[in-house]
Amino acid sequence: MQAEVVIVGGGVAGLAAKRWLHRQEVHEVLLLELEEQVGGNAASGHSEVSAYPWGAHYLPVPDTRNQDLLDFLREAGVITGYDAATGLPIYNEYHLCHDPEERLNIQGYWQSGLVPELGVPAADRQQIARFFALIEQLRQAKGHDGKDAFAIPVDHSSADDTFRQLDLLSFGDYLAREGFTSPYLCWYLDYCCKDDYGATTATTSAWAGLHYFAARKGSAHNATASDVLTWPEGNGFLVHHLRRASPENILPQTLAYALRETSDGVEVLAYDVRAQQSVQLKAKQVLLATPQFVTQRLLAGVAESKALACYHAPWVVANLTVDGLPQGPGRPLCWDNVVYGSKSVGYVNANHQDLAMTADERKVITLYWPLADEAPDLARRAAYQTSYDEWLQRIMAELETAHPGVTPHVAQADIWVWGHGMIAPTPGFLWHSERLAAAQPLRQKIFFAHTDLSGMSIFEEGFYQGIRAAREILASA
C-alpha cells in the first residue's frame, strides 16, 4: 500500500493530526491502530444500559486563547456560538456537567465537593485556604518572557527559571517545604495527582502538581474555569468527532512492527490481524503517534533515534452496571463520587447527563483505580497476574465502603487493566531538554506526536501534539 503520510497510532494525537492534514487538503493519509477501535486513553465502550468511558471522561472548559481547540469544539457542537457582547463561547448545556457535580464520603457522610470539610480542624482549614490563595496567585503569574507561568498546552508555559526549577522537586517535598502538612490537604493533593497522573505527590513534579490547579483558566458566557464538559462515553465523544472529521483510511487491528527509511521516504511493516498477513506501506513521511515504549521499538533500526525514559502509570478501570446504589446520609449521587482515604480515586456516574434519570433506574458507574503504591513495573506485573475474579473482589470491597450492601445490585462488571495507562510527570521530566528533543522530526521523514511528549496524558495535550506534528509535516513539504 502507498500513502503520502502514514500515521501509526489512533489515539487523540494521531486522530487530531489526521483531521488537521485533511483540513489542509492532504487526503492520502493512512492511520494504523492496534486495537479494534481508535481512541487510546479516551476509548469508550457500551452495554445495553449505557455508553461508558474506559479512560478519560471529561474536558475542563478551555482557555479562550486555545483557538484550535475551540474551533474543534464548535465543529463538534460542544460550543453552540459566541456571546455578541463579550465574545465568550457559549457551551451546549447538555455537555456541561449537570449539578450535583461531586461529593466526598468522609466520616460516613457525603459532603459537597472533594476538598475535605466535614470534621476538619480549624488549623487544617487555614492551611487549605492558604494553599488555594497560593494557587490563585500562580494562576495569574507570568514569567519574565510575558508567558503564563502555567499553561495548557504545557509547551506554552513560561521558560522563566523561577517556575521551571519547581520541576526538579517532588510535589510532596515542595508541600513540606512550604509548610503544607495538613493530612486532609495532603490527602486531597495526593488524590489529585493520582486522578490526573496516576502518581502520588511523592512521585509527581512540584511544577506538575501546581499546574493541575494553576493552568485551568477557562472562561465562557455560561461556564467558569472550574466547570467541566462530560458525556456518558467520556472523551470517547470527542474521539468520535475527531474520527468523523476524517473517517477514511483508518485501519484498525493493524500492528506496525518495523520502520525503514528509504531514499524517497519511509517504509512501514504492519500485521493485519483480521487478514492474518503482513502489509508493506510506503509513504513519503510517517508520524509516530505512539507512546515512547512503542516508539523505541519501531525506531530500533533507525539511525540517530532515541526515545524518552517515561514513568507509565498502570490503572484498573471497572464499568459496573447497577440497578441501585444504597445511599448514606448527605449529598445525593453526583457525577464524581470519592471516598476519603480510598485506594481508588472514586467513580463517575456515566448516566449523570441523562435528563430522565431517576434514583432507581439501571445505570453504569465507572470506577478508576491507579496502581500507584509501588513502582510501575512491579505494579504492572502484579496487575497482569491478578485474575478477573480477584479484581472483582477488590473492586466490590472498595465499593462496599461507600455503599454498604451494594453487591447484590451489581448485575455486570467489565474490568480493564491499563498496563501502561498514561505518562506521569515525575520530577525533572517536564523541563528536561530530552523531552523537547524527543518531539523533533528525523530528517523530515519521521515525525512524533503523543501525550508522552507533553508529560501529561490529558486530551488538550494529545490534541495539541497531533496538530503540532501535522503542521511540521506540512511545513516540510
N, C-alpha and C positions, 0 to 999 in steps of 0.2 A: 504494500500500500504506500501511497505517496501523499504528502501534505506540505503546505508551506510551513506550518508550525504544528508540532506535537506537544500537547500538554500532558504530563504524567501526574495524575492525582486530581480527583474530583471533589476535594473539599472546598471550602469557601474561597480560598485563594485561587485555585485552579478555575473554578466557575466564574469568579469575578474577572479573571484575565480573559477567559473565552468571551464573556459578554462584552468586555471593552474592545477586544480585537474585532468582534462582529460589528460593533457600533462604528468602527473605523474602516469598515468595508473589507476586512481581512476574513474571508469566509472559508478558505482552505485550511481549517484547523481541526485536528483530531484530538479528542480528550480520552485518555485511558484511565479507567477506575477499577481498582482491585475488587471492590465489593459489588454486591448486586445493585446497590443504589448509590448515588452520589450524596455528598453532604458532609463527610468527615465527622468532625466533632459536633456538627449540627444535624446529625442524622436523626430520623424520627421513625416511628412505627405506628401501628394501629391495631385495635382489637374490634370486636363487634360493638363495643361500648363507645370507644373514643379513639381519636388520634392522640399520640403522646410523644414526648421527646426522648431520645436516647442520650442526648448530651445537652448542649447549651439551650437554654429555654427562655431567654429574654434579651432585649436590647435596651440599654438606657437611652432616654431621649437625647439625641446627639447635639453636640455643639453646632451652632448655626454656621460656623466657619468651615465645617466639613461638607463642602458643597457636593462633592462626588457622592457621598452617602445620602445626602438629602435628595439629590436627583434620582437615585435608585429607589428611595422610599416613596417618592412621588410616583414613579413608574409602577411600583407595586401596590399603589392605592393606600399605603400607610399614611402618607400625607395627602390631604384632600384639597389643599390650597394654601394661600398665604393671606394673612390679615392685611387689608389695604392700608391701615393707619400705621402699624408697626413693622410690617414686612415679615413678621414671625410666622413660621409654619403652623398650620392647623392640622392636628393629628386626628385620624379616624378614631372616634370614641370607642368603636368596637375593638380596637387594638391596644388602647391604653389600658393598663391593668386596672380592673374594677376594684372598688372597695368591697370588703375589707382586704387589704393587701398582705399584711404579715403579722405574725404573732409569735411569742416565745413562751414555752412552757417552763415555768420556774417555780419551785416550791409547790408543785401540784396545781398551779393556776396558770391559765393562758392570759398573758398580758399583751397589750397592743405594742407593736414594734419589736425589734430584735435586740435593741440595746437594753441590758438588764436594768430594771427599775424596782420591781417588787422586792422589798426587804433589803435593798441596797443601802448600806450606811452612808451618812452624810459625807464623810471624808472621801469615800469612793465616788459619790456623786460629783464632788468637786473636781476630782481627777478626770472624770468623764467629760465634764463641762470644759475643763482646761484643754483636753485633747481636741475636742471639736472646735474650740476657739482657735487653736493652732491650725487645724485643717482649713478653717475659713481664711486665715492669713495666707496659707500656702496655695489655696485655690486662686487667690488674686496675685500671687507673687510672680514677678518676671525677673529674668536674668539680665546681665549686662548687655546681652545681644538683643534685648527687647522681646524675646520669646517667653511664652509661659513657662514657668518652672516645671510644670507637669501638664502634659497634653496628650490627647488621643488624636492621631496615632503617636506612639512613643517617639518616633523619629522627629516629630515636630516640637519636641520639648527643648528647653534651653540647654545650651552647651556650657553654661556657667558652672564652674567647678564647685561653687558654694553648694549647689544642689547635687551635682553628679557624684561628688565624693560620698554621698549617702549610700550609693550603690555598693560601696566596699564593706559596709556594715550590715549585720543582720538586723531585721526589724526588732527582734527581741532585745538585742544589745542596745539598739537605739532607744527603745522604750525605757529600759532600765537606766540608761544614762540620763534621760530627761525626767526621771522620777515618776514615770507612769507604771506603778506597781500594783494597782488595784486588781485583785483576782477577777473581778467582774469585767473590768475593762480589758484585761489581758485575755480572758476567755473570748470576749466578743471579737477582738482583733485577730486572735488565732482562728476563730470561725471564719472571718472574712478572708484570710489568706487561704484557708482550706477551700473555701467556696469558689474563689476565682483562680487559684493557682494549684490547688492540690497539695499545698505545702504548709508548714506551720510558720509562726513568726520566727522560730529559730533557724529555719532554712530559707526564708524569704528575704530578699534585699530590702533594706530600710527604704530605699528610693521607691521600690515597687509597692511596699506596704503603704506608704503615704500617697502614692499615685492612685491606688484603689479609690481613695476618697477625693483627693485634690484635683484629679483630672476630669471629674464629671462636671461639665459646665453647660449642659444642655438647656435650651430655653425654647419656649413655644407660646403661641397665643393661648393654648388651652392646657398647658402642662409646664412642669418645673423640672429642674435638674435631677430631682430625686424620683421622678416618675419613670416607669419602665413600660416598654411595649412587649406584649406577650400573646401567644396563641396556643391552642390545645397541643399542637405538634411542636411547640417551642420554635427555635430558629429554623426548623425544617420548613416553616412557612417562607422564610427568606430564601432558603435554598431552592425551593420550588420556583420562586420568581427569578432567581439568578439563572436557573436552567431554562426557564421559559423564554428568557431573552435571547438565547442561542441554543435551541434544542437539538440541532442536527449534529451528527458525527460524534456522539458520545458513546464510547464502547465500554459497557460495564463488564465485570468479571474478566477483566483483561489485565494480566500481571506483567508489567515491564520488568525485565530481569537483567538487561545489559544495554550498554550505551557505547557507541563507537563514533569517533569523529571521522569524517571523510573529507576529501578535497573540496567538496562543494556543499557540505552540510553535516548532518548528524544521522546516524542510523540507530533506531531503537528496536531491540528484540523483545517481543512480548509473547505471553502464553494466553491464548484464548481458551478459557476454562470450559465454555459451553461447547465449542467445536473440538476441544482437546487437541489443539495443534498450535505450533508456534507461528508467529507472524513477524514479518520484517517490515518495518516502517521507515521510509526515507523522508527526511524533512530538511528544509534549509536551517531551521532552528528548533530547539527543544526547550520547553520550560518545565523544570522540575518543581512541581508544587507539592513536594513530598516532605515528610518530617526528616530530620537530619540522619536518623539511624537508617532510613531507606536511601537517602541521597548518597551517603558514603558508600553504600554497596553498588549503586548504579554508576558511581564515578570511579570505581575501583581501577579501571583501565584507562582513565583519562588523565593526561599529563597536567601537572600544576594544580590539581584539585585537592581541596581539603574540606573536611566537614567539622562542624562545631560539636564539642562535647556538651551534651544537654542533660538536664535533670527532667526526665519524663515521668510524671506522676501517674501511678496506677489508680484506677477508680472501679467501683462497682455501682451500677445503676439498676434499680428494680422498678418495673412498672406493675403495680398491683391493682387488679380490678376488684373493687369492693362494693358491697350492697349496703354499707353503712359504716360510720365511724363513731363509736361510743365517745361522746364528748364530756370532758371535765368542766369545772367551773371557769368562768371568764369569757374571753373573746371567742366568738364562733369560728368555724372553719374559715381559713383565709387562703389566699393564693400560695403564700410561702409560710411553712409551719416548721418551727425549730424547737428542739428540746435543749435546755441549758445543760452543759456538761456532757452532751452526747458525743459518741464517736462519729456519727454521721453528721451531715450538715442539713438534715431535715428533709422534708418532702414538699413538692408543689402539687397543687390540685390541677390536673390537666384540664378539668372541666370548669375551671373558675370563670372563664369568659362566656360560658353558656348562659344565655339570657333566661332560659326556662328552668334553671337549676333549683331543685328542692333538696332538703336535708336527707331525704330517704332514698332518692334515686341512685342507681348504679353510677359509679364514677371510677376514674383511674387516677391513682396518686403515684407520683414519680419520686422515689427516694434516692438520694445521692450520698455516696459513701466514699470519700477519698481515703486511700490506704496510706496515711501519712505518718504512721507511728514508727516506721523503720525505713532504711534506705530503699530507694525504688527497686533495685534489682532483687533484693530479698523479698519485698512486699509483692513484687510481680510473680516471682516463682511460687510463693505461698498461695497467691490468688489462683494461679493456674492449677495448682494441686488440690484446690478446695472444690468439692463436688457441689452440684446444684442443691442437693438436699441440705448440705452443711450451710451453704449461703442462705437458703430459705430459713433455716432455723435461726441464724444470726439476725436476719432482717426482721423476722417476726418478733424476736425478743426485743429488738430495738423499737419496733412499732408499738409493742405492748406497753413500754414505759410511757408512751404518750397517750395511748388509747387502751387502757386495760379492758380485756375482753374482746379485742378486735379480731382475733384469729379466726373464729368461725365465719366472720363476714368477708374473708378474702376468698374470692372464687377462682382467681387466676393470678399467677406470679411469673412474669417474664423477667429474666435476670441477664444482664450483660456485663462481662468483665472487660474493661478497657485496660489492657496491659501497659500501653504507653499512652495513657489518657490525654495528657497535654503537657506542654512545656511549663516549667516553673522558673520564675526569675530569681535564681539563687544569688547570693552576694557576689558581686564582681562580674556578673554575666552581661547586664544590660549595656553598660558603657565601656565594655572591653572592645578594643579595636577588632578582635576576631569576629564579633557578631556583625559589625558593619561590613567587614571584608567578605564574609560568607555570602552576602547578598549580591556581590559584584559578578557580572557575567564573565564567562570564559570565552575569549576570542570572538565575541559577538555571535556565538553559536549556541551556547548553553546558558540559560537564564534560571533564576531561582526566585521562588515566592512561597512563603509558608509562615504561619504564626511563630514557628521556631525562630525565624529571623527577626521577630519583634521581641521575643522573650515573654510574650503574654498570649494566651490562647483565648482571645475574645473575638467576636465577629468583626468588629471595626478594624482590628489589625489584619485579619485574613483578607478582608475586602481591600484594605489599603495595599497590602503586599501584592495582591494579584494585579491591581491597576498599575502599581509602580513598575512591575516586571513587564506588563503589556506595553507601557509607554517606552520602556527601554528597547523592547523588540521593535516597535515602530520607529524609534529614533535611529536604529542601526540599519534600517533598510536603505 
